Amino acid sequence: MLLVAFFCTLSAFIMAIMGIVQRPQHLQMLAGIYIVYYIIAIGVVFVILPSKALFSLIIMNVISGVLYLPFLALSSPNVEVEGGSGQRPHVRSRNKGLNIAAGLLALLFVISLFGAAQTKFGVKPVYNSLKIKTMKTAPLLDKDATPIAIAPKTVRNKMNKAMSAVPNTSYYKLGALQTQVVKGKTVYIAPVEFDGFWRWQRARQSPGYFMIDATNVNAEPHFIKQSMKYTPSAYLFEDAQRVIYNRFPGWVQEGQPQLEIKDSGEPYFIQTVYKARGVSSRINYKSLHVVVLNAKTGDTQLYTAAGAPKFINESIASSTAAEMNEIFGWYGNGYFNAHFNKTGVKDPNSNGTEDGVTPVVDKHGNISYFNDFTSPKTSADSTMGYSMINARTGTLTYYTGKNIGVMDSDGAKKIAEKEYVAQKWSATMPIMYNIDGTPTWVVSLLDSTGAFRSYAYIKAADQSVKAYATTATQALDQYRVQLATVGSTASSTTNSKTIKLKGAVERVVVIPNGDNQNVLFAVKGNDTLWTVGTADYPKAVLMKTGDQVKLTGRVNEAAKTGTVESYTNQTFK
């Protein structure tokens, strides 16, 4: 911090040296004024923690130099005020030191303007620093391996109600939620933070953090006792962000420190950092690193984002991921194209739970940030694709294919809420999954208190196909039945196989499907729910219980649904 303050006032320091060399008799005044400036700079740096990018340092040097220049002029020889009566007076200096100082300040000012222009318009190199993969087929959803987390608002409500378990509750408040995989389970964690300076001064240590199962709607939070001295809500030299700022003066901080815990329960705060590009404040995504701070001891270590310890799931902050989506969607063809021609522009929606993105955990325990993209036209309500950003490597995978032209996340939220208008439930956390080869929105519905009420599964290409249930498994099973009734082919999923079957019809029902009808039936001794369309087999609508049928079809074993490919009713021909 002392070094940062010195670099912020380097121009004033050089001017002070120049003035002292020219007028040694003014040593006390020039040195004293610089010391005052330096002390003020230390205070400013300590309070606001300014960016350490070269661009920011140049601007602060311009400011400190301009403020110091009048004192250098007062102490300089050969400074005259010219102009007689009736003439406008002006200052004329024959002092080379003062002229050089003014020239250097002018040069710094020009460089700062160049840096500002590069920051504003030089977005193409930032785009090129992204690690981008494009895929047309999204991975299929495995309901047993891919957990679907409850909404963060619901979790915060539960944790706030559980704050009574914290000793001296009035000293503390609930910190920021964080998604993490601990011992193979997806959980939400949130630190217990200090509620103001005086409470920190009295307590000096946070007593621990809360943890809750992120995949169980009925789960309750548990308070974990782990004293933490260094936290984001502490003050002075125990503030986690300030500790990281002081230990790594050459790195620019991104986002806020966030809690991550080992499987043993030991708490750490991590901070994404990077090196800025040139004299701009633009980020270089190839240089993303993470600082890991032990919340108990204050020890810190710097790692590459991908090389962080295995227990760290989100080396890259959600705010960084949101910025990556912005750069990827808008600036692939440069700044001016983004704001004029808009060729290839994709506008990221901001419906996520963390800085506009939503953390999603895959079956391997890896966390990615989800966000969908739509057209920049205000009237557009269809998605152009969606991205998944790996929270450790920063790789941005963009999925297109069947995801183009279907409903976007805004539309999915509106459809989900229409079912419960009277109850005034609100939709949150929309995530697109590939269910049996069909792009599907999965949305959580909350009541006015933030309590979870229902899941909604909505077919992205057809809003009439949807299912609601209080558990993810029930909603998924009902949704798969809905897909079967509208003729969604089971062959689109890797869990399907072709079988031949003969037997007696045990149950049968006819369901409308546009201008045609679908017949759903069960065969005795077989637990698959079969679907046959009247467009292909008109007489199927006359099927009844007890009929002997012979069929060939494809079965989705996970959903226990089947689509008929060939069919014969041996009782009614």
N, C-alpha and C positions, 0 to 999 in steps of 0.2 A: 504493500500500500504506500509506503514511503517512497519507493522507487517510482510508482505510477505518478504520485504527486510531483516528483522531481521532473519526470518527462513531460508532464502537463505544463510546467513552468520553465522549460528549458530555454525558451526564447528570452524570457525575463532574466534568467541567470546569465545568459551570454551578454545581454545588454548591461547588466550590472558589472561584469568583468570589464567590458569595453569602457564604461564610464569611470571605473576605478583606475584603469591604466591611464586614461586621459587626465583625470583630476584626482590624484591620490588623496588630496585634502577633503574630498567628499566621500571617503571610504565609509564612514559610519552611516551617513544618510542613505547611500545607494545599497549598502549591504543590509541595513536595517529594513528598508522598504522591501527588498527581495525576501528577507526572512519572514516578514509579515505576509507577503503573498504566498510563500511556501506553506506557512501554517494554515492559512485560509484554504489553500489547495488540499492539504491533508484532511481538513474537516469536510470539504466538499466530496472528496473521493470516499472518505469513510462513510458518509451518509448515503450518497446516491449510487456508489459503485459504478462509475461510468465505464462505457465500453473501452477496451484496450486496443481496439483496431487502430491502425496507423491513421486512418481518416479522422477518427475522433481525437487522437492526440494532436494532429495538425490543427484542427479547429480550436482546441483548447490553448494551443500555443499562440495562435493568432489573437485570441482574446487576451491572454496574459501579456503578450507583447505590446498590444495596443494600449493596455492600461499602464504599462511600465514606461512606454516611450516618452510621455511628458516629463517624467522625472529625469530621464537621461538627457532630454533637451535642456532642462534647467541647469544641469551640471556641466554642460558642454561649452567649451570655448568657441569663439568665432560665430556666435549666433547673434545676428543683428536684426533689428526691426527697421525696415527701410520705408521711405515715403514721407515727403514733406507736407506742408499745409496744402489742403485741397486735394491731396492724393491719397488713394486707398493704401493703408499700411499693410505690409506683408513680411513674413519672417524669411530671412535668408540665412542659410547655414553654410559655412565653409569647412565644417567639421566632417571629415571623412567617416569617422566612426558612426556618427548619427545618421549620415546619409546611407551608410551600409546597412545599419539596423532597419531603417525605413524601407530600404530596398528588399531586404530579406523578408520583412513582414509582408510586403506586397507580393513577393514570390510565393510565400506560404498561403496567402489568400487566393492566388491564382490556382495553386495546387489543390486547395480545398474545394474550389469551384469545379475543378476537373474531377476530384473524388466524388463530389455530389452528383455530377453528371454521370459518372461511371456507375454509381450506386443506383441511379434512377433508370438509366437506359441500357447499361451493360448486363442484361439478363441472359443473353445467349450463352456466355461461358458458364453461368450458374446452372443453366439447363443441361449443358454438356457434362457437368460434373455429377449428374444423377446416374445411378445404376438402374437402367430400365429394361424390363423384359415384357414382351407383349404375347399374350396367349388368347386363343379363341375359345378354348374349352376350360371351364372352371372345374376344380376338383369336386367330386360328388360328396354330399353330406352323409356322414355316418353318424346316426343319432346316438350310438353307443360310445363313440370315440370323440365326437366334437361337442363339447358342452356349450350350451346357450345360456349366457349369464343373465341374471336378473338385473333390472335397471339400477344404475347408481343412485338415483333419487330414492328408491325404495331402501337401498342399503344404508344411505345416510340417515334416513328416518329411524331405522332400527338401531344404528349405532348411537345416535343422539339419545334415544330412549335408554340405552344401556350405559350412558355416561355415569350413572349413579354408582357403578361398580368401581369407578376410579377414586382413589383416596384424594381428599381435598378437592372435590369436583369443581368448586367455584374458581380454582386457579387456572382451569384448563378449558380448551375447546377442541372440537374435532378437526383434524387436519385434512389434507387432500386425499381423496381415494386413489388407490393404485391397484391395477390388476396384476396378479402374479401367480405363478405355478409353484406351489410349495409341497414337497413330498409327492409329486405327481398329481396334485389336486389343484384345480383352478379356484383361486380365492380372491376376495377383495381385502386389502389392508389399508389402514388409515392411522397415522400417528396421533397421539394425544399431544396437542400443542399448547403453549402458554397463551393465556388470554390477557396480554398486555405487559408493559414493562415492570410494573410494581409486583405483579404476580410471579413474573420470572425472577425478579430480585429476591423474592421470598422463597420460592421453591428451588430454583437453580437447576433442577433436573426434571425432565418429563418422565412419568412413571411407566410408560409403555405404549402399546398400540392395540388396536382392535383388528380382529380377523373374522371373516365369515365365508362360508362356502358360497361360491358364485354360481353354482349350478342347481342349487336347491332353493326353491321359492320359500319353503317353510323353515329354512335355516335361521338360526339366531347368532348374533355376533358374540365372540368371546374376547374378553380383555386379557392380553398377554403382558405380564409384568416383566419389563425389560427397561431399566433406567437408561435414559438418553440425555447426555449433557449437551451435545451439539445437534441442534435442530434448526429448521428455518425460522421458527418463531422466537428463538433465543436472541439475546442482544449482545452488543459489543463483540468481543472476540470469541464468543460461543455461538454466534450466528453461522449456520452451516454455509450459507452462500458467501459470507464474508471470509470464512476460513479458506474456502476454495479459491476465492478471488486473490487472497494474499499469497497462497502457496504456488499458484500458477499464473504469474503476472503476464506471461506471453500469450495466454489463451483467452478467447472471447467466450463468455458464458451464454448458453442458449436455454431458454425456459427457466424453470424453477427446480431446485433440488427436490427429489422425490424418494420416498422410502422404498427400500427393497430389503428383504430378509433372507437369511440362510435357512436351510432346512432345520438347523438347530435352533432357530428363533432369534439369532443375533442380528440386531438392526444396523443398517447402513443407509446413508443418504447418497444418492448419485446425481451427477450434474453433467449434461451434455455440453461439450466445449468444442471449439473449432478455431482454425486460423483463417482470418479474413483474406480476401483476394485483393492484392495490390494496395492502392491508396483508397479503395472503396470500403464500405462496410458490408459488402456482399459476402455471403457464406460460400465456402467451398465444401460440397458434400463428400468429396473424396477424403477430406481431412477430419472427419468426425471422430472425436475421441470421447471418453467418459472418465470423469474423476469419481473415485469411490472413497467416501468418507466414513470411517468407523464412528457411529453415533455415540459410542461410549468413551473411546480414547482420543478421538480427533485425528488419528492417523489417516493419511491420504495416499492414494496411488492413482496414477494416470495410465489408462489403457486405450488401445484402439477400440472402437465401438464393437467390432466383431470379436475382439480378443479379450473382452471382459470376463471375469469369473463366471462359471456356468450358472450360478444362482441368480445372476442378474438377467432378467427377462427383457427389460426395456432400456437398453443402453441409449437409444435415441428417444428423446422426449416427444410426447404427443404434439406439442406446439411445433417442433421441427418437422414432424410428419405432415402437419397441416400446411406448412410453408412449402414442403416438397410437392404436395398436390397442387398448390397454387402455381408454382413454377412450371410443373409438368403440363398442367391444363392450359395455361395462358401463353407461355413464352417460348414454346418450341420453335417458333419462327420469328422470334425477336420482339422487342418492345412495341415498335410502331405497328407491326402486323396485329398484335393483340388489341390495340386500341383503334385501329382503322379498318383494315381488310378483314381481320378475324378469320383468316384461313386456318383451318385445323384447330381452332380454339375450343376447349372444353372447360366448362365452368364447374368447379367442385362444389357440391352441396355441403352445407354445414349442419347436418342433422346428427352428427356424432355426439358421444357423451363426454369426450375429452378434447377440448380445443377444436371441435367440429369433426373429429375422427372417432371411430369406435374400436377399442381393442377386441380382437377375436383370437381365440386359442384353438390351434389345430390338434389333431389326434396325437401328435408327437410332443405336445407341450410347448410349441413355439407360439409366440404372440406376434400378431400382425395388426396394423391399423387399417381399418376399412373406410372407404369413402367412395361415393358414386359421383358421376359426372353427368351434366346435362348441357344443353345448348345455351350459349349466352343470351339468346333471344328470350325476352321476358315472358312470351306467350308459350314457350316450350315446356312440356311436362313429361318428356320421355328421357330415359337415360341413354347416354352414349357409351357406357361401359362403367367399370368400377376398378378401383385400385386396391391392392393389398401391399402395405409397406412392412417389410420384416423389421421388427423393433430392435434387432441386434445388428444386422448387416446393413440396413438402409436400402436394400434392393426393393425397387418399386415394380411390382408385377401388375400389368394392366390387362384386364379381361374384357374381350369384345365378343365377337361371335353372336350367340343367341341373346346376349345382353343388350344389343343395340336396338333402339326403337321401342323398348318396353317401358313400363311405368317407372318413374324415378322415385327416390325416397320420399319426396314431398307428397307425391300422389299416393304412395303406400300408407303414409300416416293418415291422410284424409280418408281413405277407404276404411282403414281399421277403426277410425273414430266414428264413422257413420253408423256402425252397428249399435253403438251405445251413446247416442246423442242425449237421451233423457238422463242418463247417469252422469254425463259430462266427464267421461273418462278421456284421458289424453294419451296419445301414442308417443312412444319414445324408442330410441335405440333401433332404428330400422337397419337390418343387415340382409344382403342378398346372398342366398345359397343356391347351389345347383342340386335340386332334389329330383332324383330319377331323370336327369337330363333336362329338367325344366327350371328356368330362372324363377326363383321364389323369394318374396320378401317375408322376413320373419320380424314381427313387431311386438313389442311389449306394451300392454295397456295398463295405465295407473289411474287410480281414483284421485279425487281432489286433495287427499291427504298425502299422496305419494305412495300409497300402498299398492302393491302389485295385484292385478285382478285377472288378467288373461293374456295368453299368447294369441297372436293372429298370424296365420300362414296365408299369404295371398299370391296367386299366380301373377307374375309380373306382366304377362302378355294378355291376361284376361281377368279383370277385376271381379268377375262373377264367381270365379273359382277361389274359395277361401274357406278356412276352417278356424274355429276358435275353441280353446280349451285352457284349463288352468295349469296344465303341465305340458312341457315341451313334447313328451312322448305321445300323449293323447292327441295333441294338436297335429303332430306329424302323421300319426296313423289316420286320423280323420281326413287330413289333407290328401294323403295318398289315395284314399277311397274316392275323394272328389276328383282327383286327376283321372282315376280309372273311369269314372262316370262320363267324363267328357272326351274319352278316347285317347288319353295320353298313353303313348306306347311304352310298355315295359322294356322294350328292347333298347331303350336309350340309357339304361342303367347297367352297370357292370355286375349287379347282383341278380340278373335275370337269366333264365334258361328256358329252353323249349321242352314241353312235355306233352304226352298224349294221355287222354283220360276218358274213361267210360263210367257211367253210373247214373243213379237216380237223383233228380232234382229234389233238394230238401227244403230250400227257401228260395223265393223269387220276388223281385220288385221291379217295377218299370219307372224310370226317371226321365223327365224331359231333357233334351239336349239340343237346343236351337230348334230347327225345323224337323229334327228326327227325335228318336228316343233311344235310350240305353237300357238294356236289361241286365240287372245285377242278380246273380243267382249263386247258390252254394250247392255243391254236389256231396251227397252222403259219403262220409268217410274221408273227405278231403277238406282241409281247413283254409283253402284259398277262396277269396271272394272274386268270382269271375264276372267279366263285363263283355257283352256282345252288343254291337250296334245294329239298329234296325235298318240303317242305310245299306248295309251289306247283306243282312239276313232279315227281311221284312217279317217273316213268320215267327221270328223269335219273340215278338211281343205277345204271342199266344201261348208261350210256355207257361206251364203250371206245375205245382208240386206233384212229384211222382213220375213225371216224364223221364224216359230213358234217353240220355244224350251221349253223343260221342264227339269229342273235340280235340283240337290241337291248339295250343296257345303258349304264350310266354309268361313266365311267373316272376314277379319281383319277390324274392324270398324274404327280404327284410320287411316289406310292407304286407306280405301275404295277400297280394292282389295279383290278378292275372288278366291278360287281354286275349280274347279269342281270335285266332287267325283262320281256323276253319271249323265249321260247326254242322252237326246233323242231329235233328230231333227224331230219334227212332220210334217214338210213340206217335208223334204227329208229323207226318211227312207231307 
